[in-house]
Amino acid sequence: MRRSEVQSLGSAIKDYLKERKFEGKIAEIEAVNLWESIIGKQIARATSSIYVKDGTLYVHLKSSIVRNELFMMRNDIIRVMNQRIGSEVVKAIILK
C-alpha cells in the first residue's frame, strides 16, 4: 500500500471536521470557553449562562452593574474574542 500524501493526525481531524461542517460549532464552543480569560474571574462570577447562536454571544448576568460595564466594552470583547479564535465567530453580544 503506497501513500501519496502523508498527513498529520491533527490536520486529518481538522479536514474531517471541516468536511462534516463541525468547524463553526467548535469555534462557538471555543468562544464560550474564552469568556473568563477575556473578562476576568470577578466578572465571570456574575455570569449565570453564556452561549453562542447564529453569530451572537448571549450572556445572562446576575448583576445589572456588571451588565452596564460589559455593555460599554462589548465591541472590545468581540474584537479580542475573534482575534483569539482566529475567525469572526462572534458578531454581536446580547447582555441579559
MMTF fields as JSON, N, C-alpha, C and O atoms, coordinates in Angstrom:
{
  "mmtfVersion": "1.0.0",
  "mmtfProducer": "UNKNOWN",
  "numBonds": 383,
  "numAtoms": 384,
  "numGroups": 96,
  "numChains": 1,
  "numModels": 1,
  "chainsPerModel": [1],
  "groupsPerChain": [96],
  "chainIdList": ["A"],
  "bondAtomList": [4, 2, 8, 6, 12, 10, 16, 14, 20, 18, 24, 22, 28, 26, 32, 30, 36, 34, 40, 38, 44, 42, 48, 46, 52, 50, 56, 54, 60, 58, 64, 62, 68, 66, 72, 70, 76, 74, 80, 78, 84, 82, 88, 86, 92, 90, 96, 94, 100, 98, 104, 102, 108, 106, 112, 110, 116, 114, 120, 118, 124, 122, 128, 126, 132, 130, 136, 134, 140, 138, 144, 142, 148, 146, 152, 150, 156, 154, 160, 158, 164, 162, 168, 166, 172, 170, 176, 174, 180, 178, 184, 182, 188, 186, 192, 190, 196, 194, 200, 198, 204, 202, 208, 206, 212, 210, 216, 214, 220, 218, 224, 222, 228, 226, 232, 230, 236, 234, 240, 238, 244, 242, 248, 246, 252, 250, 256, 254, 260, 258, 264, 262, 268, 266, 272, 270, 276, 274, 280, 278, 284, 282, 288, 286, 292, 290, 296, 294, 300, 298, 304, 302, 308, 306, 312, 310, 316, 314, 320, 318, 324, 322, 328, 326, 332, 330, 336, 334, 340, 338, 344, 342, 348, 346, 352, 350, 356, 354, 360, 358, 364, 362, 368, 366, 372, 370, 376, 374, 380, 378],
  "bondOrderList": [1, 1, 1, 1, 1, 1, 1, 1, 1, 1, 1, 1, 1, 1, 1, 1, 1, 1, 1, 1, 1, 1, 1, 1, 1, 1, 1, 1, 1, 1, 1, 1, 1, 1, 1, 1, 1, 1, 1, 1, 1, 1, 1, 1, 1, 1, 1, 1, 1, 1, 1, 1, 1, 1, 1, 1, 1, 1, 1, 1, 1, 1, 1, 1, 1, 1, 1, 1, 1, 1, 1, 1, 1, 1, 1, 1, 1, 1, 1, 1, 1, 1, 1, 1, 1, 1, 1, 1, 1, 1, 1, 1, 1, 1, 1],
  "groupList": [{"groupName": "MET", "atomNameList": ["N", "CA", "C", "O"], "elementList": ["N", "C", "C", "O"], "formalChargeList": [0, 0, 0, 0], "bondAtomList": [1, 0, 2, 1, 3, 2], "bondOrderList": [1, 1, 2], "singleLetterCode": "M", "chemCompType": "L-PEPTIDE LINKING"}, {"groupName": "ARG", "atomNameList": ["N", "CA", "C", "O"], "elementList": ["N", "C", "C", "O"], "formalChargeList": [0, 0, 0, 0], "bondAtomList": [1, 0, 2, 1, 3, 2], "bondOrderList": [1, 1, 2], "singleLetterCode": "R", "chemCompType": "L-PEPTIDE LINKING"}, {"groupName": "SER", "atomNameList": ["N", "CA", "C", "O"], "elementList": ["N", "C", "C", "O"], "formalChargeList": [0, 0, 0, 0], "bondAtomList": [1, 0, 2, 1, 3, 2], "bondOrderList": [1, 1, 2], "singleLetterCode": "S", "chemCompType": "L-PEPTIDE LINKING"}, {"groupName": "GLU", "atomNameList": ["N", "CA", "C", "O"], "elementList": ["N", "C", "C", "O"], "formalChargeList": [0, 0, 0, 0], "bondAtomList": [1, 0, 2, 1, 3, 2], "bondOrderList": [1, 1, 2], "singleLetterCode": "E", "chemCompType": "L-PEPTIDE LINKING"}, {"groupName": "VAL", "atomNameList": ["N", "CA", "C", "O"], "elementList": ["N", "C", "C", "O"], "formalChargeList": [0, 0, 0, 0], "bondAtomList": [1, 0, 2, 1, 3, 2], "bondOrderList": [1, 1, 2], "singleLetterCode": "V", "chemCompType": "L-PEPTIDE LINKING"}, {"groupName": "GLN", "atomNameList": ["N", "CA", "C", "O"], "elementList": ["N", "C", "C", "O"], "formalChargeList": [0, 0, 0, 0], "bondAtomList": [1, 0, 2, 1, 3, 2], "bondOrderList": [1, 1, 2], "singleLetterCode": "Q", "chemCompType": "L-PEPTIDE LINKING"}, {"groupName": "LEU", "atomNameList": ["N", "CA", "C", "O"], "elementList": ["N", "C", "C", "O"], "formalChargeList": [0, 0, 0, 0], "bondAtomList": [1, 0, 2, 1, 3, 2], "bondOrderList": [1, 1, 2], "singleLetterCode": "L", "chemCompType": "L-PEPTIDE LINKING"}, {"groupName": "GLY", "atomNameList": ["N", "CA", "C", "O"], "elementList": ["N", "C", "C", "O"], "formalChargeList": [0, 0, 0, 0], "bondAtomList": [1, 0, 2, 1, 3, 2], "bondOrderList": [1, 1, 2], "singleLetterCode": "G", "chemCompType": "PEPTIDE LINKING"}, {"groupName": "ALA", "atomNameList": ["N", "CA", "C", "O"], "elementList": ["N", "C", "C", "O"], "formalChargeList": [0, 0, 0, 0], "bondAtomList": [1, 0, 2, 1, 3, 2], "bondOrderList": [1, 1, 2], "singleLetterCode": "A", "chemCompType": "L-PEPTIDE LINKING"}, {"groupName": "ILE", "atomNameList": ["N", "CA", "C", "O"], "elementList": ["N", "C", "C", "O"], "formalChargeList": [0, 0, 0, 0], "bondAtomList": [1, 0, 2, 1, 3, 2], "bondOrderList": [1, 1, 2], "singleLetterCode": "I", "chemCompType": "L-PEPTIDE LINKING"}, {"groupName": "LYS", "atomNameList": ["N", "CA", "C", "O"], "elementList": ["N", "C", "C", "O"], "formalChargeList": [0, 0, 0, 0], "bondAtomList": [1, 0, 2, 1, 3, 2], "bondOrderList": [1, 1, 2], "singleLetterCode": "K", "chemCompType": "L-PEPTIDE LINKING"}, {"groupName": "ASP", "atomNameList": ["N", "CA", "C", "O"], "elementList": ["N", "C", "C", "O"], "formalChargeList": [0, 0, 0, 0], "bondAtomList": [1, 0, 2, 1, 3, 2], "bondOrderList": [1, 1, 2], "singleLetterCode": "D", "chemCompType": "L-PEPTIDE LINKING"}, {"groupName": "TYR", "atomNameList": ["N", "CA", "C", "O"], "elementList": ["N", "C", "C", "O"], "formalChargeList": [0, 0, 0, 0], "bondAtomList": [1, 0, 2, 1, 3, 2], "bondOrderList": [1, 1, 2], "singleLetterCode": "Y", "chemCompType": "L-PEPTIDE LINKING"}, {"groupName": "PHE", "atomNameList": ["N", "CA", "C", "O"], "elementList": ["N", "C", "C", "O"], "formalChargeList": [0, 0, 0, 0], "bondAtomList": [1, 0, 2, 1, 3, 2], "bondOrderList": [1, 1, 2], "singleLetterCode": "F", "chemCompType": "L-PEPTIDE LINKING"}, {"groupName": "ASN", "atomNameList": ["N", "CA", "C", "O"], "elementList": ["N", "C", "C", "O"], "formalChargeList": [0, 0, 0, 0], "bondAtomList": [1, 0, 2, 1, 3, 2], "bondOrderList": [1, 1, 2], "singleLetterCode": "N", "chemCompType": "L-PEPTIDE LINKING"}, {"groupName": "TRP", "atomNameList": ["N", "CA", "C", "O"], "elementList": ["N", "C", "C", "O"], "formalChargeList": [0, 0, 0, 0], "bondAtomList": [1, 0, 2, 1, 3, 2], "bondOrderList": [1, 1, 2], "singleLetterCode": "W", "chemCompType": "L-PEPTIDE LINKING"}, {"groupName": "THR", "atomNameList": ["N", "CA", "C", "O"], "elementList": ["N", "C", "C", "O"], "formalChargeList": [0, 0, 0, 0], "bondAtomList": [1, 0, 2, 1, 3, 2], "bondOrderList": [1, 1, 2], "singleLetterCode": "T", "chemCompType": "L-PEPTIDE LINKING"}, {"groupName": "HIS", "atomNameList": ["N", "CA", "C", "O"], "elementList": ["N", "C", "C", "O"], "formalChargeList": [0, 0, 0, 0], "bondAtomList": [1, 0, 2, 1, 3, 2], "bondOrderList": [1, 1, 2], "singleLetterCode": "H", "chemCompType": "L-PEPTIDE LINKING"}],
  "groupTypeList": [0, 1, 1, 2, 3, 4, 5, 2, 6, 7, 2, 8, 9, 10, 11, 12, 6, 10, 3, 1, 10, 13, 3, 7, 10, 9, 8, 3, 9, 3, 8, 4, 14, 6, 15, 3, 2, 9, 9, 7, 10, 5, 9, 8, 1, 8, 16, 2, 2, 9, 12, 4, 10, 11, 7, 16, 6, 12, 4, 17, 6, 10, 2, 2, 9, 4, 1, 14, 3, 6, 13, 0, 0, 1, 14, 11, 9, 9, 1, 4, 0, 14, 5, 1, 9, 7, 2, 3, 4, 4, 10, 8, 9, 9, 6, 10],
  "groupIdList": [1, 2, 3, 4, 5, 6, 7, 8, 9, 10, 11, 12, 13, 14, 15, 16, 17, 18, 19, 20, 21, 22, 23, 24, 25, 26, 27, 28, 29, 30, 31, 32, 33, 34, 35, 36, 37, 38, 39, 40, 41, 42, 43, 44, 45, 46, 47, 48, 49, 50, 51, 52, 53, 54, 55, 56, 57, 58, 59, 60, 61, 62, 63, 64, 65, 66, 67, 68, 69, 70, 71, 72, 73, 74, 75, 76, 77, 78, 79, 80, 81, 82, 83, 84, 85, 86, 87, 88, 89, 90, 91, 92, 93, 94, 95, 96],
  "secStructList": [7, 7, 7, 1, 7, 7, 7, 7, 2, 2, 2, 2, 2, 2, 2, 2, 2, 2, 2, 6, 6, 7, 2, 2, 2, 2, 2, 2, 2, 2, 2, 2, 2, 2, 2, 2, 2, 2, 2, 7, 2, 2, 2, 2, 2, 6, 3, 3, 3, 3, 3, 3, 3, 6, 6, 3, 3, 3, 3, 3, 3, 1, 7, 2, 2, 2, 2, 2, 2, 2, 2, 2, 2, 2, 2, 2, 2, 2, 2, 2, 2, 2, 2, 2, 2, 6, 1, 7, 7, 7, 7, 3, 3, 3, 3, 7],
  "xCoordList": [0.83, 0.0, 0.883, 1.716, 0.711, 1.504, 0.681, -0.527, 1.378, 0.741, 1.326, 2.536, 0.472, 0.957, 1.141, 1.954, 0.388, 0.481, 0.385, -0.603, 1.402, 1.402, 0.808, 1.183, -0.131, -0.834, -0.802, -0.968, -0.589, -0.569, -1.975, -2.96, -2.059, -3.351, -4.179, -5.389, -3.533, -4.231, -4.86, -6.009, -4.126, -4.689, -5.759, -6.7, -5.63, -6.662, -7.96, -9.042, -7.861, -9.048, -9.682, -10.904, -8.867, -9.404, -10.127, -11.2, -9.544, -10.181, -11.519, -12.499, -11.541, -12.77, -13.852, -14.997, -13.494, -14.457, -14.969, -16.147, -14.077, -14.484, -15.443, -16.438, -15.126, -15.972, -17.363, -18.359, -17.431, -18.703, -19.401, -20.474, -18.782, -19.333, -19.477, -20.418, -18.542, -18.496, -17.579, -17.56, -16.825, -15.826, -16.441, -15.867, -17.596, -18.259, -18.722, -18.59, -19.263, -19.728, -18.566, -18.686, -17.457, -16.28, -15.771, -15.363, -15.792, -15.383, -16.331, -15.886, -17.62, -18.578, -18.298, -18.373, -17.982, -17.644, -16.364, -16.245, -15.423, -14.175, -14.433, -13.786, -15.376, -15.732, -16.283, -15.934, -17.136, -17.694, -16.589, -16.579, -15.667, -14.571, -13.594, -12.923, -13.503, -12.597, -13.174, -12.445, -14.455, -15.151, -14.417, -14.122, -14.121, -13.484, -12.088, -11.707, -11.328, -9.966, -9.97, -9.008, -11.036, -11.109, -11.604, -11.043, -12.644, -13.234, -12.74, -12.904, -12.144, -11.62, -12.54, -13.73, -11.961, -12.697, -13.817, -14.9, -13.569, -14.568, -15.852, -16.948, -15.716, -16.899, -17.505, -18.724, -16.692, -17.201, -18.074, -18.983, -17.805, -18.64, -20.061, -20.992, -20.236, -21.568, -22.316, -23.469, -21.674, -22.294, -23.02, -22.422, -24.31, -25.064, -25.166, -25.25, -25.159, -25.285, -24.657, -24.726, -24.045, -23.427, -23.477, -23.175, -23.862, -23.907, -23.86, -24.121, -23.523, -23.458, -24.513, -24.644, -25.265, -26.267, -26.283, -26.498, -26.057, -26.085, -25.169, -25.551, -23.979, -23.003, -23.217, -22.509, -24.182, -24.448, -24.121, -24.562, -23.343, -22.99, -24.033, -24.169, -24.768, -25.774, -25.187, -24.707, -25.232, -24.661, -25.741, -26.259, -26.074, -27.028, -26.221, -25.357, -26.52, -25.754, -26.627, -27.837, -25.994, -26.678, -26.705, -27.484, -25.868, -25.704, -25.949, -25.38, -26.798, -27.059, -25.854, -25.644, -25.076, -23.882, -22.86, -22.278, -22.647, -21.722, -22.245, -21.468, -23.54, -24.141, -23.859, -23.514, -24.003, -23.73, -22.259, -21.947, -21.365, -19.928, -19.599, -18.876, -20.129, -19.863, -20.502, -19.966, -21.639, -22.296, -21.386, -21.334, -20.671, -19.765, -18.504, -17.839, -18.172, -16.956, -17.228, -16.295, -18.473, -18.834, -18.068, -17.731, -17.781, -17.03, -15.598, -15.059, -14.989, -13.637, -13.636, -12.722, -14.657, -14.761, -14.894, -14.247, -15.727, -15.915, -14.603, -14.241, -13.891, -12.631, -11.599, -10.965, -11.425, -10.432, -10.808, -9.948, -12.091, -12.547, -12.292, -11.782, -12.641, -12.432, -10.949, -10.554, -10.122, -8.679, -8.127, -7.323, -8.549, -8.038, -8.507, -7.771, -9.73, -10.255, -9.623, -9.376, -9.364, -8.745, -9.735, -9.355, -10.996, -12.018, -13.157, -13.251, -14.005, -15.104, -16.284, -17.176, -16.27, -17.319, -18.415, -19.601, -18.008, -18.954, -19.111, -18.136, -20.334, -20.622, -21.333, -21.281, -21.999, -22.731, -22.791, -22.612, -23.045, -23.211, -24.534, -24.82, -25.339, -26.588, -26.392, -26.092, -26.56, -26.404, -27.773, -28.528, -28.096, -29.391, -29.229, -30.219],
  "yCoordList": [-1.169, 0.0, 1.243, 1.411, 2.096, 3.314, 4.514, 4.604, 5.404, 6.653, 7.776, 8.003, 8.456, 9.547, 10.825, 11.679, 10.954, 12.177, 11.809, 11.218, 12.155, 11.908, 13.132, 14.267, 12.882, 13.969, 13.707, 12.572, 14.762, 14.595, 14.306, 14.613, 13.724, 13.376, 14.636, 14.645, 15.686, 16.942, 17.541, 17.98, 17.564, 18.124, 17.203, 17.682, 15.901, 14.973, 15.188, 15.145, 15.418, 15.688, 17.011, 17.101, 18.038, 19.332, 19.206, 19.781, 18.456, 18.242, 17.516, 17.846, 16.533, 15.778, 16.683, 16.652, 17.491, 18.393, 19.435, 19.792, 19.916, 20.894, 20.259, 20.863, 19.045, 18.326, 18.066, 18.129, 17.777, 17.49, 18.756, 18.681, 19.905, 21.209, 21.379, 22.017, 20.806, 20.983, 22.122, 22.523, 22.643, 23.661, 24.903, 25.449, 25.338, 26.516, 26.29, 27.178, 25.116, 24.799, 24.74, 25.185, 24.203, 24.125, 25.536, 25.805, 26.429, 27.814, 28.502, 29.316, 28.198, 28.774, 28.291, 29.076, 27.025, 26.474, 27.116, 27.402, 27.338, 27.991, 29.415, 29.874, 30.118, 31.478, 31.472, 32.333, 30.513, 30.402, 30.098, 30.653, 29.227, 28.87, 30.017, 30.053, 30.945, 32.088, 33.2, 34.105, 33.142, 34.224, 34.657, 35.841, 33.727, 34.083, 34.665, 35.6, 34.131, 34.639, 36.044, 36.793, 36.403, 37.737, 38.779, 39.872, 38.453, 39.461, 39.382, 40.34, 38.279, 38.135, 37.329, 37.179, 36.808, 35.929, 36.649, 36.092, 37.868, 38.597, 38.796, 38.536, 39.248, 39.488, 38.156, 38.053, 37.159, 35.849, 35.23, 34.455, 35.563, 35.053, 35.592, 34.954, 36.754, 37.35, 36.787, 37.147, 35.914, 35.307, 34.034, 33.132, 33.964, 32.757, 31.795, 30.583, 32.32, 31.479, 32.207, 33.432, 31.428, 32.01, 30.99, 29.814, 31.45, 30.577, 31.422, 32.625, 30.775, 31.443, 30.818, 29.597, 31.684, 31.213, 32.177, 33.376, 31.657, 32.443, 33.663, 34.743, 33.504, 34.588, 35.6, 36.605, 35.355, 36.267, 35.564, 34.44, 36.236, 35.719, 36.219, 37.425, 35.304, 35.636, 35.406, 34.317, 36.456, 36.385, 36.787, 37.902, 35.874, 36.153, 36.488, 35.721, 37.641, 38.138, 38.266, 38.468, 38.145, 38.274, 39.715, 40.054, 40.558, 41.923, 42.941, 42.84, 43.913, 44.968, 45.904, 46.49, 46.044, 46.894, 46.289, 46.991, 44.986, 44.296, 44.373, 44.573, 44.217, 44.29, 45.646, 45.71, 46.724, 48.055, 48.233, 48.838, 47.709, 47.789, 47.015, 47.512, 45.807, 44.991, 45.579, 45.44, 46.232, 46.866, 47.898, 48.01, 48.652, 49.663, 49.05, 49.682, 47.828, 47.166, 46.132, 45.456, 45.983, 44.862, 44.822, 43.734, 45.962, 45.958, 45.467, 44.747, 45.864, 45.388, 43.885, 43.171, 43.413, 41.985, 41.172, 40.136, 41.636, 40.949, 40.892, 39.849, 42.017, 42.079, 41.114, 40.37, 41.12, 40.253, 38.787, 37.947, 38.478, 37.092, 36.552, 35.442, 37.319, 36.872, 36.765, 35.886, 37.65, 37.554, 36.261, 35.586, 35.916, 34.696, 33.431, 32.447, 33.458, 32.29, 32.174, 31.069, 33.307, 33.301, 33.43, 33.322, 33.659, 33.889, 34.692, 34.812, 35.229, 36.059, 35.165, 34.907, 34.71, 33.841, 34.667, 34.43, 35.646, 36.481, 37.807, 38.523, 38.119, 39.381, 40.382, 41.588, 39.878, 40.733, 40.079, 38.868, 40.894, 40.398, 40.919, 42.114, 40.017, 40.377, 40.11, 38.986, 41.137, 41.031, 41.08, 42.031, 40.057, 39.978, 39.926, 39.857],
  "zCoordList": [0.0, 0.0, 0.0, 0.891, -0.97, -1.086, -0.641, -0.862, -0.022, 0.387, -0.444, -0.449, -1.127, -1.963, -1.153, -1.507, -0.069, 0.727, 2.205, 2.642, 2.96, 4.388, 5.067, 4.773, 5.987, 6.643, 8.154, 8.599, 8.925, 10.375, 10.879, 10.207, 12.046, 12.631, 12.897, 12.67, 13.372, 13.641, 12.399, 12.436, 11.308, 10.078, 9.492, 8.859, 9.691, 9.222, 9.992, 9.406, 11.293, 12.109, 11.701, 11.584, 11.483, 11.039, 9.707, 9.523, 8.776, 7.478, 7.632, 6.964, 8.513, 8.755, 9.335, 8.883, 10.336, 10.962, 9.977, 9.992, 9.126, 8.114, 7.11, 6.711, 6.718, 5.762, 6.345, 5.625, 7.63, 8.3, 8.819, 9.417, 8.584, 8.971, 10.481, 10.952, 11.235, 12.684, 13.084, 14.248, 12.145, 12.425, 13.099, 14.041, 12.614, 13.177, 14.598, 15.439, 14.882, 16.235, 17.208, 18.35, 16.771, 17.637, 17.95, 19.08, 16.976, 17.2, 18.176, 18.985, 18.119, 19.059, 20.483, 21.428, 20.638, 21.951, 22.471, 23.663, 21.586, 21.968, 22.454, 23.396, 21.817, 22.236, 23.655, 24.462, 23.959, 25.313, 26.318, 27.417, 25.949, 26.847, 27.078, 28.11, 26.144, 26.287, 27.167, 27.571, 27.463, 28.166, 29.441, 29.604, 30.334, 31.603, 31.408, 32.112, 30.473, 30.271, 29.669, 29.841, 28.972, 28.37, 29.37, 29.451, 30.129, 31.014, 32.446, 33.202, 32.837, 34.189, 35.091, 34.816, 36.186, 37.088, 37.834, 38.009, 38.271, 39.054, 38.248, 38.746, 37.028, 36.2, 35.758, 35.62, 35.539, 35.131, 36.221, 35.923, 37.463, 38.559, 38.484, 38.977, 37.878, 37.735, 36.531, 36.294, 35.774, 34.595, 35.009, 35.596, 34.699, 35.049, 33.87, 34.068, 32.646, 31.459, 30.27, 30.165, 29.379, 28.189, 27.057, 27.257, 25.867, 24.699, 23.427, 23.457, 22.311, 21.006, 20.106, 20.028, 19.424, 18.47, 17.293, 17.469, 16.096, 14.86, 14.913, 14.461, 15.454, 15.489, 16.59, 16.65, 17.468, 18.575, 19.881, 20.121, 20.727, 22.044, 23.035, 23.236, 23.652, 24.646, 26.03, 26.345, 26.857, 28.196, 29.195, 29.147, 30.094, 31.165, 32.418, 32.843, 32.992, 34.134, 35.371, 35.276, 36.539, 37.819, 38.308, 39.2, 37.738, 38.223, 37.11, 36.023, 37.395, 36.409, 36.27, 35.207, 37.323, 37.272, 36.316, 35.489, 36.436, 35.536, 34.106, 33.173, 33.929, 32.589, 31.942, 30.762, 32.706, 32.164, 31.79, 30.765, 32.614, 32.313, 31.035, 30.171, 30.922, 29.74, 28.494, 27.394, 28.658, 27.517, 26.87, 25.646, 27.697, 27.163, 26.56, 25.739, 26.961, 26.486, 25.401, 24.968, 24.944, 24.08, 22.763, 22.296, 22.15, 20.882, 21.079, 20.239, 22.194, 22.502, 22.788, 22.376, 23.492, 23.799, 22.511, 22.358, 21.594, 20.31, 19.542, 18.998, 19.499, 18.759, 19.33, 18.581, 20.661, 21.302, 21.141, 20.873, 21.305, 21.192, 19.787, 19.633, 18.777, 17.398, 17.057, 16.291, 17.618, 17.386, 17.964, 17.322, 19.163, 19.806, 19.102, 19.028, 18.587, 17.88, 16.498, 16.014, 15.869, 14.551, 13.413, 12.247, 13.732, 12.718, 13.344, 14.566, 12.501, 13.006, 13.392, 12.584, 14.618, 15.135, 15.782, 15.555, 16.593, 17.336, 16.595, 16.365, 16.23, 15.534, 16.427, 16.184, 17.466, 18.391, 19.758, 19.888, 20.783, 22.14, 22.675, 22.593, 23.223, 23.885, 25.372, 25.775, 26.175, 27.625, 28.267, 28.063, 29.042, 29.713, 31.202, 31.93]
}
